[in-house]
Amino acid sequence: MLQCPPALRGEEELLLGLAGVAGWTFHADFSFDWSPAMYALFQLDPGCSSADVVARYHPDDRNHVTKSLTETFKTGGPTVSRYRIVWPNGEMRHVLSKAMRREGPNGPEIVGVNIDVTAQLREMEIDFEDVRRFKFIASNSRDLIVRYTPDGYITFASPASKVVLGFEAEELIGVSIFDLLDKEIHPNARANLEARNRQEGPEGPQDFYTRRQDGSGVWLEGNPRPAKNAFGEIIEWVDVLRDVSERKLSQAALVKALEDADAATAAKSEFLANMSHELRTPLTSIIGFANLVGQEQPLAPADRRRLDHIIRASRTLLSVVNDVLDLSKLEEGALDLDPAPFDLVRLVSDAVELLQPKAAEKNLQLKVRSDFESGVPIWLFGDDLRLTQVLLNLLSNAVKFTDSGEVHISLSGACVSPGMLQIEVSVEDNGIGIAKDKIESLFERFTQADGSITRRFGGSGLGLSISYRLMELMNGTLSATSELGVGSRFVISVELPISQAPRQAGPTHQHLETYDAADPLRILLAEDNPANQELIRALLAPIGAEITTVENGAQALEIVQTQGFDLILMDIQMPVLDGVSATRAIRRLDGAVAELPIIALSANVLQRDVLQYQQAGFTGHVGKPIDPQRLISGIINALNVPEPAEVQSVGLA
């Protein structure tokens, strides 16, 4: 047994065993004492001979063991040696031995400890293979591989550093990664690394901007991965850095292209808004005064005809403006439907009636045929104004491109599911027709069958494109068939909910009967255009309103604080102070004046414009050219005038 003081022998053997260490003593007379762990290590039983022990040593290591013992006797040690033993089953074990000489009771002796390091050597072999593979990959990778300490100092850099950064790998050893990163672009780099060290920082791929040795900039993409010890502590970071400068440039170019596209869209929108305002403002006076003259003055037949020409030409110009604005809304996805109960048969008959005068001028007959099944409701729920717009476009084209004969309008419908009606309206003419190879492009914007049509018949080429998109917005379809020189047939098809006939009448002058001559409706009109001032006064004359006029928003802001009004009609584009700014200022005033109803009078009618007015505090909006009925309706809605008791709301069937 291992020679040690009797009091410590049992405790020391226990400690050595717990540590996985086998103890031994070799005496000068070549006898030995072993701990139980030594017998287990050599797989021998107590009482074995020296020959049995020698037989366990690997044949190639026996001389090495003898020399090690001799050296320890001579020098006193400590000496360290490694040798191999072979178990009876043929398995080879690696042993690490440490020994030293001491004086024993019977003279000099050697004491030592042996450790089985077979498992550790195998792990080292595996680790060595991993290192070999890592070095092979690092040496052949075009990406830069770096290893750095938790405080950011580089301990390894692959040869790709020369290509990626212009530095030799050895030049980067000991360099702080924070000295490489651009501090303006990465001001929080150190804090991010500290957070990652606490396993709290950002994870996943990250982009880094640095500079090459020649001073040029380079973007690198990396994904730092931690290396941890047995206690789970991060001892270093490993990262593979790839040059992504070209991708960054492409992204920057894409961002620039998107910004340019947004700027172009904004410029287009601004142009459309300005065009709308500049055209609608004079049209307000032209159409408004022409209608007033036609209503109030007895005219000679020739003068009546000339006035009608003015009105029709103005409305044609307004139609073109509306088409351009509608197209812009559709392209931006800003056009919303406004569904309400409507009579389909009445809608079709009204559209036909509107086109009847034009058809009569060309001796054309407009014939309507309805194929509705018996008992099928004709009241539907949908956007009747947009549906009318599509139908009027088709009818107008049919009349325009047909010199003689007839235009047939067919109406049919069938219930496809409970509460839903599939309707189909077709418009068929025997006009000039369209070549088959032109049908596919018929619904593209600014497109007509050929240039001669524009020269002969006029038109912007927007109507069918807008109609097609409107039907798509309604989840319906617009299709066409045609034969050159024979005629064309256009078909509207859409599924709509069945509704009930509404009993609610629209707002009328009678709704303002609570205001009389003794206590008239007091309106402040803020409008800088004298012609529009006169027109609005004339349009509101039937309701007997008391109208005070100012020419800009600053005057409006001043007068509302000294005089009492029931409502304000506010133009948008005015000198000194515009209508939006004036309305915001009024809403900031103290008292009841801040709650005054304010209606925007504007030639800007795009959805974003109306939304801007709402956000500024406007109560309502009436677009220019001003329609008298819409103006009265806007005033009634803004004043929240109670409707007659018999008016009821209508729901869906």
C-alpha positions as CSV (number, residue, x, y, z in Angstrom):
1,M,0.0,0.0,0.0
2,L,1.0,3.7,-0.4
3,Q,3.2,4.5,2.5
4,C,1.9,7.5,4.5
5,P,1.4,8.3,8.2
6,P,-1.2,6.0,9.6
7,A,-3.5,8.8,10.6
8,L,-3.7,10.2,7.1
9,R,-3.6,7.0,5.1
10,G,-7.4,6.4,4.8
11,E,-8.3,10.1,4.3
12,E,-5.6,10.6,1.6
13,E,-6.7,7.4,-0.3
14,L,-10.2,8.7,-0.3
15,L,-9.2,12.1,-1.6
16,L,-7.0,10.6,-4.3
17,G,-9.9,8.3,-5.3
18,L,-12.3,11.2,-5.6
19,A,-9.8,13.1,-7.7
20,G,-9.5,10.1,-10.1
21,V,-5.8,9.7,-9.1
22,A,-4.0,6.4,-8.4
23,G,-1.1,6.6,-5.8
24,W,1.9,4.3,-5.5
25,T,5.3,3.9,-3.8
26,F,8.4,2.3,-5.3
27,H,11.1,1.1,-2.8
28,A,14.8,0.8,-3.3
29,D,14.5,-3.0,-3.1
30,F,12.2,-2.9,-6.2
31,S,9.1,-3.7,-4.1
32,F,6.1,-1.4,-4.4
33,D,2.9,-0.4,-2.6
34,W,-0.2,0.5,-4.6
35,S,-3.5,2.1,-3.8
36,P,-6.7,0.3,-4.8
37,A,-7.0,2.8,-7.7
38,M,-3.7,1.6,-9.1
39,Y,-4.9,-2.0,-9.1
40,A,-8.0,-0.9,-10.9
41,L,-6.1,1.2,-13.4
42,F,-3.8,-1.8,-14.3
43,Q,-6.7,-4.3,-13.9
44,L,-4.5,-6.4,-11.5
45,D,-5.2,-8.0,-8.2
46,P,-3.3,-7.3,-4.9
47,G,-0.4,-9.8,-4.5
48,C,0.5,-9.7,-8.2
49,S,4.2,-9.9,-9.1
50,S,6.5,-7.3,-10.6
51,A,6.4,-9.4,-13.8
52,D,2.7,-9.0,-14.0
53,V,3.1,-5.3,-13.7
54,V,5.7,-5.1,-16.4
55,A,3.5,-7.2,-18.7
56,R,0.9,-4.5,-18.6
57,Y,3.2,-1.8,-20.0
58,H,3.1,-1.4,-23.7
59,P,6.2,-3.1,-25.1
60,D,7.4,0.1,-26.7
61,D,7.1,2.1,-23.4
62,R,8.8,-0.4,-20.9
63,N,12.2,1.1,-21.3
64,H,10.8,4.6,-20.9
65,V,9.2,3.6,-17.6
66,T,12.5,2.2,-16.3
67,K,14.4,5.3,-17.4
68,S,11.9,7.6,-15.7
69,L,12.2,5.7,-12.4
70,T,16.0,5.8,-12.6
71,E,16.0,9.5,-13.3
72,T,13.8,10.2,-10.4
73,F,16.1,8.2,-8.1
74,K,19.0,10.2,-9.3
75,T,17.6,13.8,-9.5
76,G,14.9,13.5,-6.9
77,G,12.3,14.9,-9.3
78,P,9.6,15.7,-9.6
79,T,9.5,14.0,-13.0
80,V,6.5,13.7,-15.4
81,S,6.2,10.9,-17.9
82,R,3.5,9.5,-20.1
83,Y,3.1,5.9,-21.1
84,R,0.7,3.3,-22.3
85,I,-0.7,0.2,-20.7
86,V,-2.6,-2.6,-22.3
87,W,-5.6,-4.2,-20.6
88,P,-6.3,-8.0,-20.9
89,N,-9.1,-7.3,-23.4
90,G,-6.5,-5.5,-25.6
91,E,-7.7,-2.0,-24.9
92,M,-4.9,0.5,-24.7
93,R,-5.0,3.3,-22.0
94,H,-2.8,6.4,-21.8
95,V,-1.4,7.2,-18.3
96,L,0.2,10.4,-17.1
97,S,2.6,9.8,-14.2
98,K,4.2,12.3,-11.8
99,A,6.8,11.1,-9.3
100,M,9.4,12.4,-6.8
101,R,12.0,10.9,-4.4
102,R,11.8,11.0,-0.7
103,E,13.4,9.4,2.3
104,G,11.3,6.5,3.7
105,P,11.7,4.4,6.9
106,N,14.0,2.0,5.0
107,G,15.8,4.4,2.9
108,P,15.1,6.4,-0.4
109,E,11.8,5.6,-2.1
110,I,9.8,7.1,-5.0
111,V,6.2,8.2,-4.5
112,G,3.9,9.1,-7.4
113,V,0.5,9.5,-8.8
114,N,-1.0,8.2,-12.0
115,I,-3.9,9.6,-14.0
116,D,-5.8,7.9,-16.8
117,V,-5.8,10.5,-19.5
118,T,-7.2,8.4,-22.4
119,A,-10.5,10.3,-22.6
120,Q,-8.7,13.7,-22.5
121,L,-6.3,12.7,-25.3
122,R,-9.2,11.6,-27.4
123,E,-11.0,15.0,-26.9
124,M,-7.7,16.7,-27.7
125,E,-7.5,14.7,-30.9
126,I,-11.0,15.8,-31.8
127,D,-10.3,19.4,-30.9
128,F,-7.1,19.3,-33.0
129,E,-9.2,18.0,-35.9
130,D,-11.6,20.9,-35.4
131,V,-8.8,23.3,-35.3
132,R,-7.3,21.8,-38.4
133,R,-10.6,22.1,-40.2
134,F,-11.1,25.7,-38.9
135,K,-7.7,26.7,-40.2
136,F,-8.3,25.0,-43.6
137,I,-11.7,26.9,-44.0
138,A,-10.2,30.2,-42.8
139,S,-7.2,29.9,-45.2
140,N,-9.5,29.2,-48.2
141,S,-12.5,31.4,-47.5
142,R,-13.0,34.6,-49.4
143,D,-14.9,36.0,-46.4
144,L,-12.9,37.4,-43.5
145,I,-13.0,35.2,-40.4
146,V,-12.0,36.9,-37.1
147,R,-11.9,35.9,-33.4
148,Y,-11.9,38.5,-30.7
149,T,-12.0,38.7,-27.0
150,P,-15.1,39.8,-25.0
151,D,-13.6,43.3,-24.7
152,G,-13.1,43.5,-28.5
153,Y,-9.5,42.7,-29.2
154,I,-8.8,40.6,-32.3
155,T,-6.9,37.3,-31.6
156,F,-7.2,35.7,-35.0
157,A,-7.8,37.0,-38.6
158,S,-7.9,34.9,-41.7
159,P,-5.8,35.6,-44.8
160,A,-8.9,37.1,-46.5
161,S,-8.2,40.2,-44.5
162,K,-5.8,41.3,-47.3
163,V,-8.5,41.2,-49.9
164,V,-11.4,42.5,-47.7
165,L,-9.6,45.2,-45.8
166,G,-6.1,45.5,-47.3
167,F,-4.4,44.4,-44.1
168,E,-2.2,41.4,-43.5
169,A,-3.8,39.0,-41.0
170,E,-0.9,39.6,-38.6
171,E,-1.5,43.4,-38.7
172,L,-5.0,42.9,-37.2
173,I,-3.9,40.8,-34.2
174,G,-4.4,42.8,-31.0
175,V,-6.4,45.6,-32.8
176,S,-9.6,46.6,-31.2
177,I,-12.7,46.1,-33.3
178,F,-13.9,49.5,-32.1
179,D,-10.9,51.2,-33.8
180,L,-12.1,49.6,-37.1
181,L,-15.7,50.6,-37.0
182,D,-17.0,54.0,-38.1
183,K,-17.9,55.7,-34.9
184,E,-20.6,58.0,-36.5
185,I,-22.4,55.0,-38.0
186,H,-21.9,52.7,-35.0
187,P,-21.9,55.0,-32.0
188,N,-23.3,52.2,-29.8
189,A,-20.9,49.4,-30.9
190,R,-19.2,49.1,-27.5
191,A,-22.5,49.0,-25.6
192,N,-23.9,46.4,-28.0
193,L,-20.9,44.1,-27.4
194,E,-21.2,44.5,-23.7
195,A,-24.9,43.6,-23.9
196,R,-24.0,40.6,-26.1
197,N,-21.5,39.5,-23.5
198,R,-24.3,39.5,-21.0
199,Q,-26.3,37.5,-23.6
200,E,-28.8,40.4,-23.8
201,G,-27.6,42.2,-27.0
202,P,-28.9,42.1,-30.6
203,E,-28.8,38.7,-32.3
204,G,-28.7,37.7,-36.0
205,P,-26.9,39.2,-39.0
206,Q,-25.5,42.8,-38.6
207,D,-24.0,45.2,-41.0
208,F,-20.8,47.1,-40.2
209,Y,-19.1,50.0,-41.9
210,T,-15.3,50.3,-41.8
211,R,-12.5,51.5,-43.9
212,R,-9.8,49.6,-45.8
213,Q,-6.1,50.4,-45.4
214,D,-6.3,52.7,-48.4
215,G,-9.1,54.7,-46.7
216,S,-11.9,53.5,-48.9
217,G,-15.2,52.5,-47.2
218,V,-16.5,49.0,-47.1
219,W,-19.7,47.5,-45.7
220,L,-19.3,44.1,-44.0
221,E,-22.1,41.7,-43.0
222,G,-21.4,39.5,-39.9
223,N,-23.2,37.3,-37.5
224,P,-21.1,37.1,-34.3
225,R,-21.3,33.8,-32.5
226,P,-20.0,33.3,-28.9
227,A,-17.6,30.6,-27.7
228,K,-18.3,29.5,-24.1
229,N,-16.4,27.6,-21.4
230,A,-17.7,24.8,-19.3
231,F,-19.5,27.3,-17.0
232,G,-21.4,28.9,-19.9
233,E,-19.3,32.0,-19.8
234,I,-18.4,33.7,-23.1
235,I,-14.6,33.5,-23.6
236,E,-14.4,34.8,-27.2
237,W,-16.4,35.8,-30.3
238,V,-16.1,34.3,-33.8
239,D,-17.4,36.2,-36.8
240,V,-17.5,35.6,-40.5
241,L,-17.5,39.0,-42.3
242,R,-18.6,39.3,-45.9
243,D,-18.2,42.3,-48.2
244,V,-21.7,43.5,-49.0
245,S,-20.8,46.9,-50.3
246,E,-22.4,46.2,-53.7
247,R,-25.6,45.1,-52.0
248,K,-25.6,48.3,-49.9
249,L,-25.1,50.4,-53.0
250,S,-28.0,48.5,-54.7
251,Q,-30.2,49.1,-51.7
252,A,-29.2,52.8,-51.6
253,A,-30.1,53.0,-55.3
254,L,-33.4,51.3,-54.7
255,V,-34.2,53.7,-51.8
256,K,-33.2,56.6,-54.1
257,A,-35.5,55.3,-56.8
258,L,-38.4,54.9,-54.4
259,E,-37.8,58.4,-53.1
260,D,-37.7,59.7,-56.6
261,A,-40.9,57.8,-57.4
262,D,-42.6,59.2,-54.3
263,A,-41.4,62.6,-55.2
264,A,-42.7,62.2,-58.7
265,T,-46.1,60.9,-57.3
266,A,-46.2,63.9,-55.0
267,A,-45.3,66.3,-57.9
268,K,-48.1,64.7,-60.0
269,S,-50.6,65.0,-57.1
270,E,-49.6,68.6,-56.6
271,F,-49.9,69.3,-60.3
272,L,-53.4,67.6,-60.4
273,A,-54.4,69.6,-57.3
274,N,-53.3,72.9,-58.9
275,M,-54.8,72.0,-62.2
276,S,-58.1,71.1,-60.6
277,H,-58.1,74.4,-58.7
278,E,-57.2,76.5,-61.7
279,L,-59.8,74.9,-63.9
280,R,-62.6,74.4,-61.4
281,T,-62.4,78.0,-60.1
282,P,-63.4,79.7,-63.4
283,L,-65.8,76.8,-64.2
284,T,-67.6,77.6,-61.0
285,S,-68.5,81.1,-62.4
286,I,-69.1,79.9,-65.9
287,I,-71.5,77.1,-65.1
288,G,-73.1,78.9,-62.1
289,F,-73.9,82.1,-63.9
290,A,-74.9,80.4,-67.1
291,N,-77.5,78.4,-65.1
292,L,-78.7,81.5,-63.3
293,V,-79.1,83.4,-66.6
294,G,-81.0,80.5,-68.1
295,Q,-83.3,80.3,-65.1
296,E,-84.0,84.0,-64.6
297,Q,-84.0,85.6,-68.0
298,P,-86.4,85.1,-70.9
299,L,-84.1,84.5,-73.8
300,A,-84.6,84.6,-77.5
301,P,-84.3,81.1,-79.2
302,A,-80.8,82.0,-80.6
303,D,-79.6,83.3,-77.3
304,R,-80.9,80.2,-75.5
305,R,-79.1,78.0,-78.0
306,R,-75.8,79.9,-77.4
307,L,-76.2,79.7,-73.7
308,D,-76.8,75.9,-73.9
309,H,-73.6,75.7,-75.9
310,I,-71.7,77.5,-73.2
311,I,-73.2,75.2,-70.5
312,R,-72.5,72.0,-72.5
313,A,-68.9,73.0,-73.3
314,S,-68.3,73.9,-69.7
315,R,-69.6,70.6,-68.4
316,T,-67.5,68.8,-71.0
317,L,-64.4,70.5,-69.7
318,L,-65.5,69.7,-66.2
319,S,-65.9,66.0,-67.2
320,V,-62.4,65.9,-68.5
321,V,-61.1,67.4,-65.2
322,N,-63.1,64.9,-63.2
323,D,-61.8,62.0,-65.3
324,V,-58.2,63.0,-64.7
325,L,-58.9,63.3,-60.9
326,D,-60.8,60.0,-60.9
327,L,-57.9,58.2,-62.6
328,S,-55.4,59.7,-60.1
329,K,-57.6,58.5,-57.2
330,L,-57.9,55.0,-58.7
331,E,-54.1,54.8,-59.2
332,E,-53.5,55.9,-55.6
333,G,-56.2,53.6,-54.2
334,A,-57.8,56.7,-52.7
335,L,-61.2,56.4,-54.4
336,D,-63.9,55.1,-52.0
337,L,-67.3,53.8,-52.9
338,D,-70.4,55.4,-51.3
339,P,-73.1,52.8,-51.4
340,A,-76.7,53.6,-50.8
341,P,-80.1,52.2,-51.9
342,F,-81.0,52.9,-55.5
343,D,-83.5,51.9,-58.1
344,L,-81.7,50.1,-61.0
345,V,-84.4,50.7,-63.6
346,R,-84.6,54.4,-62.7
347,L,-80.8,54.6,-62.9
348,V,-80.8,53.2,-66.4
349,S,-83.8,55.3,-67.6
350,D,-82.2,58.5,-66.2
351,A,-78.9,57.8,-67.9
352,V,-80.8,57.2,-71.2
353,E,-82.8,60.4,-70.7
354,L,-79.6,62.4,-70.3
355,L,-78.2,61.1,-73.6
356,Q,-81.5,61.5,-75.5
357,P,-80.8,65.0,-76.7
358,K,-77.4,64.0,-78.2
359,A,-79.0,61.0,-79.8
360,A,-81.8,63.1,-81.2
361,E,-79.3,65.4,-82.9
362,K,-78.0,62.4,-84.9
363,N,-81.5,60.9,-85.4
364,L,-80.5,57.9,-83.3
365,Q,-83.0,55.8,-81.4
366,L,-82.1,54.7,-77.8
367,K,-84.1,51.5,-77.1
368,V,-84.2,50.0,-73.6
369,R,-85.2,46.4,-73.0
370,S,-85.5,44.8,-69.5
371,D,-85.4,41.0,-69.0
372,F,-85.9,41.0,-65.2
373,E,-87.6,38.0,-63.9
374,S,-91.1,38.4,-62.4
375,G,-90.9,39.5,-58.7
376,V,-87.2,40.3,-58.8
377,P,-86.6,43.5,-56.7
378,I,-85.1,46.4,-58.5
379,W,-83.9,48.3,-55.4
380,L,-80.2,47.5,-54.8
381,F,-77.5,48.7,-52.4
382,G,-74.4,50.1,-54.2
383,D,-72.7,53.3,-55.4
384,D,-75.3,54.5,-57.9
385,L,-73.3,57.6,-58.8
386,R,-70.3,55.5,-59.9
387,L,-72.5,53.0,-61.7
388,T,-74.2,55.9,-63.5
389,Q,-70.8,57.3,-64.4
390,V,-69.8,54.0,-66.1
391,L,-73.2,53.7,-67.9
392,L,-73.1,57.3,-69.1
393,N,-69.6,56.7,-70.5
394,L,-70.8,53.6,-72.4
395,L,-73.9,55.4,-73.7
396,S,-72.0,58.5,-74.6
397,N,-69.5,56.5,-76.6
398,A,-72.2,54.5,-78.3
399,V,-73.9,57.8,-79.4
400,K,-70.6,59.4,-80.4
401,F,-69.4,56.6,-82.6
402,T,-72.8,55.8,-84.2
403,D,-73.9,57.9,-87.1
404,S,-77.3,56.3,-87.8
405,G,-79.4,53.5,-86.6
406,E,-80.1,52.4,-83.0
407,V,-78.4,52.0,-79.7
408,H,-79.8,49.1,-77.6
409,I,-79.6,49.1,-73.8
410,S,-80.5,45.7,-72.2
411,L,-81.1,45.2,-68.5
412,S,-81.3,41.8,-66.8
413,G,-80.7,40.3,-63.4
414,A,-81.1,37.1,-61.4
415,C,-80.8,36.1,-57.8
416,V,-77.5,34.2,-57.3
417,S,-77.8,33.8,-53.5
418,P,-80.1,34.9,-50.8
419,G,-80.3,38.7,-50.7
420,M,-77.9,39.1,-53.7
421,L,-78.7,40.1,-57.3
422,Q,-76.4,39.6,-60.3
423,I,-77.2,42.4,-62.7
424,E,-76.1,42.8,-66.3
425,V,-76.4,46.0,-68.3
426,S,-75.3,45.9,-72.0
427,V,-75.0,48.8,-74.4
428,E,-74.9,47.7,-78.1
429,D,-74.5,50.0,-81.2
430,N,-74.1,49.6,-84.9
431,G,-71.4,52.3,-85.1
432,I,-67.9,52.2,-86.5
433,G,-66.8,49.2,-84.4
434,I,-63.3,48.2,-83.2
435,A,-60.7,46.0,-84.7
436,K,-60.2,42.7,-82.8
437,D,-56.5,43.4,-82.3
438,K,-57.4,46.7,-80.5
439,I,-59.9,45.2,-78.0
440,E,-57.2,44.1,-75.4
441,S,-55.8,47.7,-75.1
442,L,-59.2,49.3,-75.1
443,F,-59.3,49.7,-71.3
444,E,-55.8,51.2,-71.0
445,R,-55.6,54.8,-70.0
446,F,-55.2,57.5,-72.8
447,T,-56.0,54.8,-75.4
448,Q,-58.4,54.8,-78.3
449,A,-58.7,52.4,-81.2
450,D,-56.5,54.7,-83.4
451,G,-55.4,58.3,-83.6
452,S,-58.0,59.2,-86.3
453,I,-60.8,58.6,-83.7
454,T,-59.4,61.3,-81.4
455,R,-59.1,63.7,-84.4
456,R,-62.6,62.9,-85.6
457,F,-64.6,62.4,-82.4
458,G,-62.4,64.0,-79.7
459,G,-62.1,62.6,-76.2
460,S,-59.2,62.0,-73.8
461,G,-59.2,58.3,-73.9
462,L,-59.7,58.0,-70.1
463,G,-63.4,57.1,-69.9
464,L,-63.2,53.4,-70.6
465,S,-60.1,53.0,-68.4
466,I,-61.8,54.7,-65.5
467,S,-65.0,52.7,-66.1
468,Y,-63.1,49.4,-66.1
469,R,-61.3,50.3,-62.9
470,L,-64.5,51.4,-61.2
471,M,-66.2,48.1,-62.0
472,E,-63.2,46.3,-60.6
473,L,-63.6,48.5,-57.4
474,M,-67.2,47.2,-57.2
475,N,-66.0,43.6,-57.7
476,G,-67.7,43.6,-61.0
477,T,-66.6,43.4,-64.7
478,L,-66.7,45.5,-67.8
479,S,-66.2,43.6,-71.1
480,A,-66.4,44.4,-74.8
481,T,-67.0,42.6,-78.1
482,S,-66.8,44.4,-81.4
483,E,-66.4,44.1,-85.2
484,L,-64.9,46.8,-87.3
485,G,-67.6,48.5,-89.4
486,V,-70.4,46.5,-87.7
487,G,-70.7,47.8,-84.1
488,S,-69.7,47.2,-80.5
489,R,-71.3,45.7,-77.4
490,F,-70.2,46.6,-73.9
491,V,-71.4,44.7,-70.9
492,I,-71.5,45.7,-67.2
493,S,-71.8,42.8,-64.7
494,V,-71.8,43.1,-60.9
495,E,-73.4,41.4,-57.9
496,L,-75.1,43.7,-55.4
497,P,-77.2,43.3,-52.3
498,I,-80.9,43.7,-52.6
499,S,-82.3,46.7,-50.7
500,Q,-85.6,48.4,-49.8
501,A,-87.0,51.5,-51.4
502,P,-85.9,54.5,-49.2
503,R,-88.6,56.9,-48.0
504,Q,-86.0,59.5,-47.0
505,A,-86.0,62.7,-49.2
506,G,-82.8,64.7,-49.6
507,P,-82.4,68.0,-47.8
508,T,-84.3,70.9,-49.3
509,H,-84.8,74.6,-48.6
510,Q,-87.8,73.7,-46.4
511,H,-85.4,72.2,-43.9
512,L,-84.2,75.7,-43.2
513,E,-87.7,77.0,-42.3
514,T,-86.6,77.6,-38.7
515,Y,-84.8,80.7,-40.0
516,D,-87.1,83.5,-41.2
517,A,-86.8,87.2,-42.3
518,A,-86.9,88.3,-38.7
519,D,-84.1,86.0,-37.7
520,P,-82.3,85.0,-40.9
521,L,-79.5,82.5,-41.3
522,R,-76.3,84.5,-40.7
523,I,-73.5,83.2,-43.0
524,L,-69.9,84.5,-43.2
525,L,-68.5,84.0,-46.7
526,A,-64.7,84.0,-46.9
527,E,-63.9,84.1,-50.6
528,D,-61.4,86.3,-52.5
529,N,-62.9,85.8,-56.0
530,P,-65.6,88.5,-56.6
531,A,-67.3,86.4,-59.2
532,N,-67.6,83.5,-56.8
533,Q,-68.9,85.9,-54.1
534,E,-71.7,87.1,-56.4
535,L,-72.5,83.5,-57.5
536,I,-72.8,82.1,-54.0
537,R,-75.0,85.1,-52.9
538,A,-77.3,84.3,-55.9
539,L,-77.4,80.6,-55.1
540,L,-78.3,81.2,-51.5
541,A,-80.9,83.9,-52.3
542,P,-83.8,81.5,-52.1
543,I,-83.2,80.7,-48.4
544,G,-83.0,84.4,-47.5
545,A,-79.7,84.2,-45.7
546,E,-77.9,87.2,-44.4
547,I,-74.4,87.0,-45.9
548,T,-71.3,88.9,-44.8
549,T,-68.4,88.7,-47.2
550,V,-64.6,88.9,-46.4
551,E,-61.7,88.4,-48.8
552,N,-59.2,86.4,-46.8
553,G,-58.8,84.2,-43.8
554,A,-57.3,86.9,-41.6
555,Q,-60.5,89.1,-42.0
556,A,-62.6,86.0,-41.2
557,L,-60.7,85.3,-38.0
558,E,-61.1,89.0,-37.0
559,I,-64.8,89.4,-37.7
560,V,-66.0,86.1,-36.1
561,Q,-64.7,87.5,-32.8
562,T,-66.8,90.7,-33.0
563,Q,-70.0,89.5,-34.8
564,G,-72.3,86.6,-34.5
565,F,-72.7,84.0,-37.3
566,D,-74.5,80.7,-37.6
567,L,-72.1,79.2,-40.2
568,I,-68.9,80.0,-42.2
569,L,-68.3,79.2,-45.9
570,M,-64.5,79.2,-46.2
571,D,-62.6,79.2,-49.4
572,I,-59.3,77.4,-49.2
573,Q,-56.8,79.3,-51.3
574,M,-56.9,83.0,-50.2
575,P,-54.3,85.7,-49.8
576,V,-52.9,86.8,-46.4
577,L,-54.2,83.8,-44.5
578,D,-55.6,80.6,-46.3
579,G,-58.8,78.9,-45.3
580,V,-57.1,75.9,-43.5
581,S,-54.9,78.2,-41.3
582,A,-57.9,80.4,-40.6
583,T,-60.1,77.4,-39.6
584,R,-57.4,76.1,-37.2
585,A,-57.1,79.5,-35.6
586,I,-60.8,79.8,-35.1
587,R,-60.9,76.4,-33.5
588,R,-58.4,77.6,-31.0
589,L,-60.5,80.6,-29.9
590,D,-62.3,80.6,-26.6
591,G,-66.1,80.3,-26.3
592,A,-68.9,79.2,-28.6
593,V,-67.2,80.8,-31.7
594,A,-64.7,77.9,-31.7
595,E,-67.6,75.5,-32.4
596,L,-69.0,77.3,-35.4
597,P,-69.8,75.1,-38.4
598,I,-67.3,75.8,-41.1
599,I,-67.7,74.4,-44.7
600,A,-64.7,74.3,-47.0
601,L,-65.4,75.6,-50.5
602,S,-62.6,74.2,-52.6
603,A,-61.7,73.2,-56.1
604,N,-59.4,70.6,-54.4
605,V,-61.6,67.5,-54.3
606,L,-59.1,64.6,-53.9
607,Q,-59.7,62.4,-50.9
608,R,-56.5,63.4,-49.2
609,D,-57.6,67.1,-49.5
610,V,-61.0,66.4,-48.0
611,L,-59.3,64.4,-45.2
612,Q,-56.9,67.3,-44.6
613,Y,-59.8,69.7,-44.2
614,Q,-61.5,67.4,-41.7
615,Q,-58.3,67.2,-39.7
616,A,-58.0,71.0,-39.7
617,G,-61.5,71.3,-38.1
618,F,-63.8,71.8,-41.1
619,T,-67.4,70.6,-40.5
620,G,-68.0,69.8,-44.2
621,H,-66.8,70.2,-47.8
622,V,-68.4,71.4,-51.0
623,G,-66.4,71.1,-54.1
624,K,-66.2,73.6,-57.0
625,P,-67.9,74.1,-59.4
626,I,-70.6,74.5,-56.8
627,D,-73.8,72.6,-57.3
628,P,-76.7,74.5,-55.7
629,Q,-78.3,71.4,-54.2
630,R,-75.0,70.2,-52.7
631,L,-74.4,73.6,-51.2
632,I,-77.8,73.6,-49.5
633,S,-77.3,70.0,-48.4
634,G,-73.9,70.9,-47.0
635,I,-75.4,73.8,-45.0
636,I,-78.2,71.7,-43.6
637,N,-75.9,68.9,-42.6
638,A,-73.4,71.3,-41.0
639,L,-76.1,73.0,-39.0
640,N,-77.6,69.7,-38.0
641,V,-81.1,70.9,-38.8
642,P,-83.7,68.4,-37.7
643,E,-85.4,66.6,-40.5
644,P,-89.2,66.3,-40.8
645,A,-90.7,63.6,-38.5
646,E,-91.9,61.5,-41.4
647,V,-88.3,60.9,-42.6
648,Q,-87.1,57.4,-41.7
649,S,-83.9,55.5,-42.3
650,V,-83.8,52.5,-44.5
651,G,-81.8,49.3,-44.0
652,L,-81.0,46.3,-46.1
653,A,-83.6,43.6,-46.7
